[in-house]
């Protein structure tokens, strides 16, 4: 099945904004997995996490593409087109050891 995503061209190589979920690190909250915005580098927690900061970032900015960041799983997701795709050939490098808050 072909991938239908109108936003693949917006994917950028980014520098992560933090070694863990940016907002959770500030508040001492916990997360399950991390997602990195492939437009600006914001690191947020996944929708299985209590605060869902990656989705909140999308709603606030409209940046459509995230990458599974921790653990690195090699896939991306477009919030707008609701489709998953392979990013294993373009992974975002980690800043260093990722704090564990789950």
N, C-alpha and C positions, 0 to 999 in steps of 0.2 A: 504494500500500500504506500503510495507516495506521500511525502510530508507536504502538508499545505500550511505554510506560514509565510505571511507577507512581511515578516519582520526579521528574517534571517540576515538581511543585509545590515541591520543595525547592531549586530554583535560586534563588540570591540574586545581587544585584549586590555584587561583592566588590572589595576593594583587594588587589592582588597583594602577596604576601609578600616578593618580591625582583625585581630586574630580569632575573634569569635563574633557572636551576634552583637553588633554595635550597641544597640539599646539595652539588651540584657546585661552586658558587661557594666553599663552605667548604673543600672538599678539593682544588680545582684540577682536577677531572675535566672531561671533555668531554661534550657532548650533541649531539643531532641537531635535535630540535624540542622545544618547550615545551608543557606543558599546565597550565592553571590550574584548581584545584578551585573549583567554583561554589557551594560551601557555606562555605568558610573563606578562600579566596584563596591557599592554598599553591601555589607554582609549582614544578613538578617536570618532569623530562625524560621524553620519550616512550619507548615500548617498543623503538624502534629504537636508542635510546641505550644505552651499556654498563650503566648503573646502574638504569634504569627506575624513577626515583624517583616519578613520578606514580602508577604502579601500586602501589608500596610504600606510598605515602600512603593510597591506597584500602584496602589490606589492613590497615593499622594503625588507621585511623579509621572505616572503613565509609562514608565520604562518597562517594556513588555517581556524581556527575556531574562530568565535566571538560570543558573547552573547549580547542580547538586555539588556542594562544596566540601562538606564533611559528613560522612566520608566521601571522598571523590568517587562518583559513580559513573562519570562519563556521559551524563545526559543533561539536556537543557529542556526548558519548558517555556512556552509562550502563553502568557496569561490571556492575551487578546484572542488568539486563534485556538486556544485550549488544545495544544498539541505538544508532544514530546519528540525530541530528536537527539541524535548522537553528537556529542561534543568531545568525544574521547581523543580526537586529534588536535583539539584546541583547549586543553585544560588550563584553568587559572592556577598559577603557583601559589602556594600557601606562604603567609608571612613568617611563619615559624610554628612552634608548638601551639596547638589549639587547646585552650583551657577546656576542661570537661565540666559541664554544668548540668548533667542529666543524671 
